[in-house]
């Protein structure tokens, strides 16, 4: 009687395991169907697009900020105030500050601008 009981328990466990496995495999196959793959790929593409768009926006903001810093530094070296007036600094060919008329001279060595 014991052997018959354990034979029944084993058969029931085997049958339920088989049914459970078949359901899981069918569920995974449905998840890998063409519609599901297209949906997953679409979500991934949208996420990448948002990431790239955010990176471009952040890069443009950083670029604009750096441009402002460089422009401020250039105007400070030229001796200009915020309103465009020149200060009373000594600006000329012998000074280390570039004159406003020729912002990028080619005849003066680079070390003169440091």
C-alpha positions, 0 to 999 in steps of 0.5 A: 500500500505504501508503494502504491501511495508514493507511486501516486504522489510521484505521478501527481508531482510529475504531471503537475511539474510537466503542466507548469513547465509547459505553461511557462514555456508557452508564456515565454514563447508569447513574450518572444513573439513578433509583436512583443519583440517590436514593442520591446524594441520600440520602448528601447529606441524611445529610451535611447532617443530621450537619453541622446536628446537630454545629452544634446541639451546638456551639451548645448547648455554647457557650451553656452555657459563656456562661451559666456565665460570665454567672452567675459574673460576676453572682454576683461583682458581687453579692458572693456566693461560690461557696457562696452566702454574701455577702461583706462588700462594701457592697451596697445601693441606692447601690452599683453591685452589685445586692442579692440580694433584687432582682436586676433592679430597674426603678427604678435607671438602667442606668448604675449597673450598669456 
